[in-house]
Amino acid sequence: MSYVDEELNSFLPTGWRLADEGRGTWDETRRAYRFRVVDNVDFDWPVTVTAAEAGENGRLGALERAMDRVVRDRLGRPTRGLGLAG
């Protein structure tokens, strides 16, 4: 399983980008596609799309769910230390 940059970028929130290493790689041991994204305040986040999830939801559906988990995790984090109320 793999993704092209356009597919990955289409699920990124505004202001987010792929990390410098690019689109990521397939991890055969974990049966997952792994890549990193950088949010709008330059924190980087790992994203993992499992083969099992792709089997259930299709490639793009699994990517959408994986990105949703990362965005929800990011938005749920306390902002203490960033100078923002949290």
Gaussian input, Z-matrix of N, CA and C with variables (Angstrom, degrees):
# hf/3-21g

backbone

0 1
 N
 C     1     B1
 C     2     B2     1     A1
 N     3     B3     2     A2     1     D1
 C     4     B4     3     A3     2     D2
 C     5     B5     4     A4     3     D3
 N     6     B6     5     A5     4     D4
 C     7     B7     6     A6     5     D5
 C     8     B8     7     A7     6     D6
 N     9     B9     8     A8     7     D7
 C    10    B10     9     A9     8     D8
 C    11    B11    10    A10     9     D9
 N    12    B12    11    A11    10    D10
 C    13    B13    12    A12    11    D11
 C    14    B14    13    A13    12    D12
 N    15    B15    14    A14    13    D13
 C    16    B16    15    A15    14    D14
 C    17    B17    16    A16    15    D15
 N    18    B18    17    A17    16    D16
 C    19    B19    18    A18    17    D17
 C    20    B20    19    A19    18    D18
 N    21    B21    20    A20    19    D19
 C    22    B22    21    A21    20    D20
 C    23    B23    22    A22    21    D21
 N    24    B24    23    A23    22    D22
 C    25    B25    24    A24    23    D23
 C    26    B26    25    A25    24    D24
 N    27    B27    26    A26    25    D25
 C    28    B28    27    A27    26    D26
 C    29    B29    28    A28    27    D27
 N    30    B30    29    A29    28    D28
 C    31    B31    30    A30    29    D29
 C    32    B32    31    A31    30    D30
 N    33    B33    32    A32    31    D31
 C    34    B34    33    A33    32    D32
 C    35    B35    34    A34    33    D33
 N    36    B36    35    A35    34    D34
 C    37    B37    36    A36    35    D35
 C    38    B38    37    A37    36    D36
 N    39    B39    38    A38    37    D37
 C    40    B40    39    A39    38    D38
 C    41    B41    40    A40    39    D39
 N    42    B42    41    A41    40    D40
 C    43    B43    42    A42    41    D41
 C    44    B44    43    A43    42    D42
 N    45    B45    44    A44    43    D43
 C    46    B46    45    A45    44    D44
 C    47    B47    46    A46    45    D45
 N    48    B48    47    A47    46    D46
 C    49    B49    48    A48    47    D47
 C    50    B50    49    A49    48    D48
 N    51    B51    50    A50    49    D49
 C    52    B52    51    A51    50    D50
 C    53    B53    52    A52    51    D51
 N    54    B54    53    A53    52    D52
 C    55    B55    54    A54    53    D53
 C    56    B56    55    A55    54    D54
 N    57    B57    56    A56    55    D55
 C    58    B58    57    A57    56    D56
 C    59    B59    58    A58    57    D57
 N    60    B60    59    A59    58    D58
 C    61    B61    60    A60    59    D59
 C    62    B62    61    A61    60    D60
 N    63    B63    62    A62    61    D61
 C    64    B64    63    A63    62    D62
 C    65    B65    64    A64    63    D63
 N    66    B66    65    A65    64    D64
 C    67    B67    66    A66    65    D65
 C    68    B68    67    A67    66    D66
 N    69    B69    68    A68    67    D67
 C    70    B70    69    A69    68    D68
 C    71    B71    70    A70    69    D69
 N    72    B72    71    A71    70    D70
 C    73    B73    72    A72    71    D71
 C    74    B74    73    A73    72    D72
 N    75    B75    74    A74    73    D73
 C    76    B76    75    A75    74    D74
 C    77    B77    76    A76    75    D75
 N    78    B78    77    A77    76    D76
 C    79    B79    78    A78    77    D77
 C    80    B80    79    A79    78    D78
 N    81    B81    80    A80    79    D79
 C    82    B82    81    A81    80    D80
 C    83    B83    82    A82    81    D81
 N    84    B84    83    A83    82    D82
 C    85    B85    84    A84    83    D83
 C    86    B86    85    A85    84    D84
 N    87    B87    86    A86    85    D85
 C    88    B88    87    A87    86    D86
 C    89    B89    88    A88    87    D87
 N    90    B90    89    A89    88    D88
 C    91    B91    90    A90    89    D89
 C    92    B92    91    A91    90    D90
 N    93    B93    92    A92    91    D91
 C    94    B94    93    A93    92    D92
 C    95    B95    94    A94    93    D93
 N    96    B96    95    A95    94    D94
 C    97    B97    96    A96    95    D95
 C    98    B98    97    A97    96    D96
 N    99    B99    98    A98    97    D97
 C   100   B100    99    A99    98    D98
 C   101   B101   100   A100    99    D99
 N   102   B102   101   A101   100   D100
 C   103   B103   102   A102   101   D101
 C   104   B104   103   A103   102   D102
 N   105   B105   104   A104   103   D103
 C   106   B106   105   A105   104   D104
 C   107   B107   106   A106   105   D105
 N   108   B108   107   A107   106   D106
 C   109   B109   108   A108   107   D107
 C   110   B110   109   A109   108   D108
 N   111   B111   110   A110   109   D109
 C   112   B112   111   A111   110   D110
 C   113   B113   112   A112   111   D111
 N   114   B114   113   A113   112   D112
 C   115   B115   114   A114   113   D113
 C   116   B116   115   A115   114   D114
 N   117   B117   116   A116   115   D115
 C   118   B118   117   A117   116   D116
 C   119   B119   118   A118   117   D117
 N   120   B120   119   A119   118   D118
 C   121   B121   120   A120   119   D119
 C   122   B122   121   A121   120   D120
 N   123   B123   122   A122   121   D121
 C   124   B124   123   A123   122   D122
 C   125   B125   124   A124   123   D123
 N   126   B126   125   A125   124   D124
 C   127   B127   126   A126   125   D125
 C   128   B128   127   A127   126   D126
 N   129   B129   128   A128   127   D127
 C   130   B130   129   A129   128   D128
 C   131   B131   130   A130   129   D129
 N   132   B132   131   A131   130   D130
 C   133   B133   132   A132   131   D131
 C   134   B134   133   A133   132   D132
 N   135   B135   134   A134   133   D133
 C   136   B136   135   A135   134   D134
 C   137   B137   136   A136   135   D135
 N   138   B138   137   A137   136   D136
 C   139   B139   138   A138   137   D137
 C   140   B140   139   A139   138   D138
 N   141   B141   140   A140   139   D139
 C   142   B142   141   A141   140   D140
 C   143   B143   142   A142   141   D141
 N   144   B144   143   A143   142   D142
 C   145   B145   144   A144   143   D143
 C   146   B146   145   A145   144   D144
 N   147   B147   146   A146   145   D145
 C   148   B148   147   A147   146   D146
 C   149   B149   148   A148   147   D147
 N   150   B150   149   A149   148   D148
 C   151   B151   150   A150   149   D149
 C   152   B152   151   A151   150   D150
 N   153   B153   152   A152   151   D151
 C   154   B154   153   A153   152   D152
 C   155   B155   154   A154   153   D153
 N   156   B156   155   A155   154   D154
 C   157   B157   156   A156   155   D155
 C   158   B158   157   A157   156   D156
 N   159   B159   158   A158   157   D157
 C   160   B160   159   A159   158   D158
 C   161   B161   160   A160   159   D159
 N   162   B162   161   A161   160   D160
 C   163   B163   162   A162   161   D161
 C   164   B164   163   A163   162   D162
 N   165   B165   164   A164   163   D163
 C   166   B166   165   A165   164   D164
 C   167   B167   166   A166   165   D165
 N   168   B168   167   A167   166   D166
 C   169   B169   168   A168   167   D167
 C   170   B170   169   A169   168   D168
 N   171   B171   170   A170   169   D169
 C   172   B172   171   A171   170   D170
 C   173   B173   172   A172   171   D171
 N   174   B174   173   A173   172   D172
 C   175   B175   174   A174   173   D173
 C   176   B176   175   A175   174   D174
 N   177   B177   176   A176   175   D175
 C   178   B178   177   A177   176   D176
 C   179   B179   178   A178   177   D177
 N   180   B180   179   A179   178   D178
 C   181   B181   180   A180   179   D179
 C   182   B182   181   A181   180   D180
 N   183   B183   182   A182   181   D181
 C   184   B184   183   A183   182   D182
 C   185   B185   184   A184   183   D183
 N   186   B186   185   A185   184   D184
 C   187   B187   186   A186   185   D185
 C   188   B188   187   A187   186   D186
 N   189   B189   188   A188   187   D187
 C   190   B190   189   A189   188   D188
 C   191   B191   190   A190   189   D189
 N   192   B192   191   A191   190   D190
 C   193   B193   192   A192   191   D191
 C   194   B194   193   A193   192   D192
 N   195   B195   194   A194   193   D193
 C   196   B196   195   A195   194   D194
 C   197   B197   196   A196   195   D195
 N   198   B198   197   A197   196   D196
 C   199   B199   198   A198   197   D197
 C   200   B200   199   A199   198   D198
 N   201   B201   200   A200   199   D199
 C   202   B202   201   A201   200   D200
 C   203   B203   202   A202   201   D201
 N   204   B204   203   A203   202   D202
 C   205   B205   204   A204   203   D203
 C   206   B206   205   A205   204   D204
 N   207   B207   206   A206   205   D205
 C   208   B208   207   A207   206   D206
 C   209   B209   208   A208   207   D207
 N   210   B210   209   A209   208   D208
 C   211   B211   210   A210   209   D209
 C   212   B212   211   A211   210   D210
 N   213   B213   212   A212   211   D211
 C   214   B214   213   A213   212   D212
 C   215   B215   214   A214   213   D213
 N   216   B216   215   A215   214   D214
 C   217   B217   216   A216   215   D215
 C   218   B218   217   A217   216   D216
 N   219   B219   218   A218   217   D217
 C   220   B220   219   A219   218   D218
 C   221   B221   220   A220   219   D219
 N   222   B222   221   A221   220   D220
 C   223   B223   222   A222   221   D221
 C   224   B224   223   A223   222   D222
 N   225   B225   224   A224   223   D223
 C   226   B226   225   A225   224   D224
 C   227   B227   226   A226   225   D225
 N   228   B228   227   A227   226   D226
 C   229   B229   228   A228   227   D227
 C   230   B230   229   A229   228   D228
 N   231   B231   230   A230   229   D229
 C   232   B232   231   A231   230   D230
 C   233   B233   232   A232   231   D231
 N   234   B234   233   A233   232   D232
 C   235   B235   234   A234   233   D233
 C   236   B236   235   A235   234   D234
 N   237   B237   236   A236   235   D235
 C   238   B238   237   A237   236   D236
 C   239   B239   238   A238   237   D237
 N   240   B240   239   A239   238   D238
 C   241   B241   240   A240   239   D239
 C   242   B242   241   A241   240   D240
 N   243   B243   242   A242   241   D241
 C   244   B244   243   A243   242   D242
 C   245   B245   244   A244   243   D243
 N   246   B246   245   A245   244   D244
 C   247   B247   246   A246   245   D245
 C   248   B248   247   A247   246   D246
 N   249   B249   248   A248   247   D247
 C   250   B250   249   A249   248   D248
 C   251   B251   250   A250   249   D249
 N   252   B252   251   A251   250   D250
 C   253   B253   252   A252   251   D251
 C   254   B254   253   A253   252   D252
 N   255   B255   254   A254   253   D253
 C   256   B256   255   A255   254   D254
 C   257   B257   256   A256   255   D255

   B1=1.4465
   B2=1.5201
   B3=1.2984
   B4=1.4643
   B5=1.5228
   B6=1.3170
   B7=1.4606
   B8=1.5259
   B9=1.3161
   B10=1.4599
   B11=1.5311
   B12=1.3242
   B13=1.4674
   B14=1.5312
   B15=1.3223
   B16=1.4589
   B17=1.5236
   B18=1.3373
   B19=1.4664
   B20=1.5233
   B21=1.3248
   B22=1.4584
   B23=1.5244
   B24=1.3153
   B25=1.4664
   B26=1.5270
   B27=1.3211
   B28=1.4658
   B29=1.5250
   B30=1.3273
   B31=1.4603
   B32=1.5269
   B33=1.3255
   B34=1.4644
   B35=1.5283
   B36=1.3337
   B37=1.4662
   B38=1.5283
   B39=1.3131
   B40=1.4569
   B41=1.5239
   B42=1.3266
   B43=1.4540
   B44=1.5183
   B45=1.3248
   B46=1.4586
   B47=1.5251
   B48=1.3434
   B49=1.4646
   B50=1.5216
   B51=1.3222
   B52=1.4629
   B53=1.5185
   B54=1.3108
   B55=1.4574
   B56=1.5227
   B57=1.3128
   B58=1.4658
   B59=1.5212
   B60=1.3351
   B61=1.4684
   B62=1.5216
   B63=1.3329
   B64=1.4596
   B65=1.5045
   B66=1.3126
   B67=1.4545
   B68=1.5136
   B69=1.2820
   B70=1.4619
   B71=1.5134
   B72=1.3329
   B73=1.4579
   B74=1.5241
   B75=1.3115
   B76=1.4558
   B77=1.5250
   B78=1.3164
   B79=1.4670
   B80=1.5259
   B81=1.3136
   B82=1.4658
   B83=1.5229
   B84=1.3179
   B85=1.4624
   B86=1.5236
   B87=1.3125
   B88=1.4739
   B89=1.5179
   B90=1.3374
   B91=1.4627
   B92=1.5229
   B93=1.3380
   B94=1.4600
   B95=1.5194
   B96=1.3139
   B97=1.4586
   B98=1.5153
   B99=1.3346
   B100=1.4601
   B101=1.5211
   B102=1.3345
   B103=1.4617
   B104=1.5192
   B105=1.3129
   B106=1.4616
   B107=1.5216
   B108=1.3323
   B109=1.4615
   B110=1.5254
   B111=1.3213
   B112=1.4635
   B113=1.5189
   B114=1.3385
   B115=1.4664
   B116=1.5198
   B117=1.3140
   B118=1.4615
   B119=1.5250
   B120=1.3374
   B121=1.4704
   B122=1.5293
   B123=1.3256
   B124=1.4662
   B125=1.5296
   B126=1.3240
   B127=1.4661
   B128=1.5186
   B129=1.3212
   B130=1.4641
   B131=1.5237
   B132=1.3269
   B133=1.4542
   B134=1.5244
   B135=1.3349
   B136=1.4647
   B137=1.5289
   B138=1.3122
   B139=1.4661
   B140=1.5223
   B141=1.3262
   B142=1.4582
   B143=1.5188
   B144=1.3284
   B145=1.4707
   B146=1.5238
   B147=1.3237
   B148=1.4622
   B149=1.5272
   B150=1.3255
   B151=1.4612
   B152=1.5242
   B153=1.3240
   B154=1.4641
   B155=1.5263
   B156=1.3197
   B157=1.4596
   B158=1.5314
   B159=1.3185
   B160=1.4663
   B161=1.5252
   B162=1.3312
   B163=1.4639
   B164=1.5174
   B165=1.3190
   B166=1.4696
   B167=1.5236
   B168=1.3372
   B169=1.4677
   B170=1.5198
   B171=1.3221
   B172=1.4591
   B173=1.5282
   B174=1.3258
   B175=1.4702
   B176=1.5220
   B177=1.3356
   B178=1.4608
   B179=1.5241
   B180=1.3134
   B181=1.4593
   B182=1.5186
   B183=1.3299
   B184=1.4646
   B185=1.5261
   B186=1.3317
   B187=1.4663
   B188=1.5281
   B189=1.3120
   B190=1.4649
   B191=1.5293
   B192=1.3136
   B193=1.4710
   B194=1.5277
   B195=1.3249
   B196=1.4667
   B197=1.5264
   B198=1.3250
   B199=1.4600
   B200=1.5259
   B201=1.3182
   B202=1.4616
   B203=1.5266
   B204=1.3255
   B205=1.4769
   B206=1.5209
   B207=1.3367
   B208=1.4717
   B209=1.5271
   B210=1.3140
   B211=1.4673
   B212=1.5262
   B213=1.3159
   B214=1.4616
   B215=1.5242
   B216=1.3179
   B217=1.4675
   B218=1.5218
   B219=1.3183
   B220=1.4709
   B221=1.5210
   B222=1.3234
   B223=1.4530
   B224=1.5244
   B225=1.3179
   B226=1.4639
   B227=1.5111
   B228=1.3142
   B229=1.4686
   B230=1.5155
   B231=1.3348
   B232=1.4545
   B233=1.5231
   B234=1.3136
   B235=1.4613
   B236=1.5243
   B237=1.3185
   B238=1.4610
   B239=1.5311
   B240=1.2907
   B241=1.4613
   B242=1.5102
   B243=1.3180
   B244=1.4589
   B245=1.5199
   B246=1.3236
   B247=1.4619
   B248=1.5142
   B249=1.3445
   B250=1.4646
   B251=1.5144
   B252=1.2925
   B253=1.4611
   B254=1.5169
   B255=1.3082
   B256=1.4487
   B257=1.4088
   A1=108.24
   A2=115.74
   A3=120.26
   A4=109.00
   A5=114.49
   A6=122.34
   A7=108.64
   A8=116.01
   A9=120.52
   A10=107.67
   A11=115.97
   A12=121.06
   A13=112.63
   A14=117.45
   A15=120.99
   A16=111.25
   A17=116.68
   A18=120.07
   A19=110.21
   A20=116.71
   A21=120.20
   A22=110.98
   A23=117.01
   A24=120.91
   A25=112.26
   A26=117.49
   A27=119.92
   A28=112.60
   A29=118.16
   A30=121.40
   A31=113.25
   A32=117.18
   A33=120.13
   A34=110.83
   A35=117.11
   A36=119.17
   A37=110.53
   A38=116.46
   A39=121.63
   A40=109.79
   A41=115.79
   A42=121.66
   A43=114.36
   A44=118.21
   A45=122.22
   A46=108.78
   A47=115.62
   A48=120.08
   A49=109.59
   A50=115.45
   A51=119.89
   A52=108.81
   A53=117.25
   A54=121.19
   A55=109.21
   A56=116.35
   A57=122.08
   A58=114.38
   A59=117.74
   A60=118.71
   A61=112.75
   A62=117.21
   A63=119.83
   A64=114.63
   A65=114.74
   A66=119.60
   A67=115.82
   A68=121.62
   A69=121.54
   A70=113.93
   A71=115.22
   A72=120.88
   A73=110.77
   A74=114.08
   A75=122.30
   A76=107.73
   A77=116.83
   A78=123.50
   A79=107.37
   A80=115.80
   A81=120.94
   A82=111.91
   A83=117.40
   A84=121.55
   A85=111.28
   A86=116.57
   A87=121.13
   A88=112.92
   A89=116.32
   A90=121.74
   A91=110.48
   A92=113.34
   A93=119.22
   A94=110.77
   A95=115.18
   A96=122.30
   A97=106.48
   A98=116.41
   A99=120.54
   A100=110.50
   A101=115.24
   A102=120.90
   A103=108.41
   A104=116.25
   A105=121.18
   A106=109.57
   A107=114.62
   A108=121.22
   A109=108.32
   A110=115.19
   A111=121.91
   A112=107.19
   A113=115.52
   A114=118.66
   A115=111.41
   A116=115.92
   A117=120.81
   A118=114.23
   A119=117.88
   A120=120.17
   A121=110.89
   A122=115.34
   A123=124.90
   A124=115.94
   A125=117.82
   A126=120.76
   A127=106.48
   A128=116.28
   A129=116.30
   A130=110.10
   A131=113.98
   A132=122.62
   A133=109.87
   A134=116.68
   A135=119.44
   A136=110.58
   A137=115.71
   A138=121.74
   A139=107.07
   A140=116.14
   A141=121.49
   A142=109.56
   A143=115.19
   A144=121.76
   A145=106.23
   A146=117.02
   A147=119.79
   A148=111.52
   A149=114.70
   A150=120.50
   A151=110.42
   A152=117.17
   A153=120.76
   A154=110.65
   A155=116.71
   A156=120.23
   A157=110.83
   A158=117.06
   A159=120.74
   A160=110.45
   A161=116.31
   A162=119.80
   A163=112.46
   A164=116.47
   A165=121.54
   A166=112.75
   A167=116.30
   A168=120.82
   A169=114.93
   A170=117.80
   A171=121.34
   A172=109.85
   A173=115.93
   A174=120.63
   A175=112.78
   A176=116.40
   A177=119.92
   A178=111.85
   A179=117.37
   A180=120.22
   A181=111.52
   A182=116.46
   A183=120.84
   A184=110.87
   A185=116.56
   A186=120.38
   A187=110.11
   A188=116.44
   A189=120.44
   A190=110.89
   A191=117.74
   A192=121.28
   A193=111.40
   A194=117.12
   A195=120.58
   A196=110.93
   A197=117.08
   A198=120.40
   A199=111.04
   A200=116.97
   A201=120.60
   A202=110.44
   A203=117.31
   A204=120.60
   A205=111.01
   A206=116.68
   A207=120.55
   A208=110.71
   A209=117.09
   A210=120.29
   A211=110.29
   A212=117.72
   A213=120.53
   A214=111.00
   A215=117.37
   A216=120.80
   A217=109.74
   A218=117.33
   A219=121.84
   A220=110.69
   A221=117.43
   A222=120.45
   A223=112.16
   A224=116.59
   A225=120.29
   A226=114.00
   A227=117.62
   A228=121.12
   A229=110.85
   A230=117.01
   A231=119.01
   A232=110.23
   A233=116.41
   A234=120.86
   A235=111.86
   A236=116.97
   A237=121.18
   A238=109.01
   A239=117.32
   A240=121.70
   A241=112.67
   A242=116.67
   A243=119.55
   A244=111.35
   A245=116.24
   A246=119.96
   A247=112.34
   A248=117.09
   A249=121.97
   A250=109.26
   A251=117.30
   A252=120.67
   A253=108.72
   A254=118.08
   A255=118.58
   A256=115.14
   D1=138.68
   D2=177.40
   D3=-153.40
   D4=168.24
   D5=179.27
   D6=-134.44
   D7=151.06
   D8=172.40
   D9=-95.24
   D10=161.02
   D11=-177.07
   D12=-53.36
   D13=-40.32
   D14=-178.27
   D15=-61.66
   D16=-39.85
   D17=178.21
   D18=-64.77
   D19=-46.99
   D20=-179.29
   D21=-63.17
   D22=-47.17
   D23=-178.43
   D24=-62.77
   D25=-30.04
   D26=-177.11
   D27=-67.02
   D28=-18.93
   D29=179.77
   D30=-102.92
   D31=1.43
   D32=179.91
   D33=-83.09
   D34=137.39
   D35=174.65
   D36=-64.40
   D37=160.29
   D38=178.02
   D39=-56.24
   D40=133.02
   D41=179.29
   D42=90.44
   D43=-10.72
   D44=177.87
   D45=-91.85
   D46=159.38
   D47=179.18
   D48=-150.39
   D49=165.50
   D50=173.01
   D51=-69.94
   D52=146.13
   D53=175.96
   D54=-65.99
   D55=165.03
   D56=-175.15
   D57=-56.04
   D58=-29.87
   D59=-178.22
   D60=-73.72
   D61=-4.38
   D62=173.00
   D63=90.48
   D64=-146.94
   D65=-166.15
   D66=-76.23
   D67=-9.39
   D68=175.94
   D69=99.96
   D70=-171.06
   D71=-175.54
   D72=-146.88
   D73=160.95
   D74=174.75
   D75=-85.50
   D76=130.19
   D77=176.60
   D78=-105.00
   D79=100.31
   D80=-175.62
   D81=-62.03
   D82=-37.65
   D83=-179.38
   D84=-60.70
   D85=-44.16
   D86=-178.24
   D87=-93.39
   D88=-3.53
   D89=-178.48
   D90=51.96
   D91=52.31
   D92=-176.82
   D93=-149.49
   D94=149.24
   D95=173.24
   D96=-94.60
   D97=128.89
   D98=-174.45
   D99=-126.95
   D100=135.67
   D101=175.29
   D102=-151.99
   D103=172.65
   D104=-179.03
   D105=-123.77
   D106=145.60
   D107=176.01
   D108=-124.11
   D109=157.44
   D110=178.36
   D111=-117.46
   D112=127.49
   D113=-178.25
   D114=-82.06
   D115=-175.99
   D116=-173.97
   D117=-74.06
   D118=-2.47
   D119=173.42
   D120=-120.18
   D121=24.03
   D122=173.68
   D123=66.68
   D124=25.86
   D125=169.30
   D126=-90.23
   D127=140.56
   D128=177.41
   D129=-103.93
   D130=148.70
   D131=-172.73
   D132=-132.84
   D133=134.65
   D134=174.45
   D135=-79.05
   D136=142.27
   D137=176.17
   D138=-124.82
   D139=132.52
   D140=179.87
   D141=-127.34
   D142=125.57
   D143=176.73
   D144=-114.59
   D145=112.89
   D146=-176.64
   D147=-84.55
   D148=153.70
   D149=177.22
   D150=-63.58
   D151=-36.40
   D152=179.28
   D153=-62.71
   D154=-43.68
   D155=179.04
   D156=-65.84
   D157=-38.34
   D158=177.40
   D159=-64.59
   D160=-35.98
   D161=176.91
   D162=-64.85
   D163=-35.08
   D164=-179.66
   D165=-80.02
   D166=-39.92
   D167=-170.10
   D168=-116.82
   D169=0.76
   D170=-173.95
   D171=81.40
   D172=161.90
   D173=-177.16
   D174=-56.17
   D175=-51.54
   D176=-175.78
   D177=-73.79
   D178=-34.49
   D179=175.42
   D180=-62.93
   D181=-40.16
   D182=178.18
   D183=-66.99
   D184=-38.94
   D185=177.16
   D186=-63.61
   D187=-43.46
   D188=179.01
   D189=-60.52
   D190=-43.72
   D191=179.70
   D192=-65.83
   D193=-40.08
   D194=179.03
   D195=-64.33
   D196=-44.00
   D197=178.35
   D198=-65.78
   D199=-37.67
   D200=177.83
   D201=-60.72
   D202=-42.15
   D203=177.64
   D204=-60.16
   D205=-43.90
   D206=-178.66
   D207=-65.80
   D208=-45.54
   D209=-179.30
   D210=-63.55
   D211=-43.19
   D212=178.47
   D213=-63.86
   D214=-39.13
   D215=176.81
   D216=-62.71
   D217=-44.30
   D218=-179.40
   D219=-63.30
   D220=-45.20
   D221=-177.82
   D222=-71.62
   D223=-22.85
   D224=179.88
   D225=-85.87
   D226=-8.94
   D227=-178.47
   D228=-75.33
   D229=142.73
   D230=174.46
   D231=-64.95
   D232=147.17
   D233=-177.96
   D234=-100.97
   D235=9.64
   D236=178.90
   D237=-54.56
   D238=134.63
   D239=-179.56
   D240=96.09
   D241=-13.77
   D242=178.34
   D243=-98.11
   D244=0.54
   D245=-177.91
   D246=80.96
   D247=16.02
   D248=-179.88
   D249=-115.28
   D250=149.41
   D251=176.09
   D252=-66.40
   D253=141.72
   D254=-177.90
   D255=-149.79

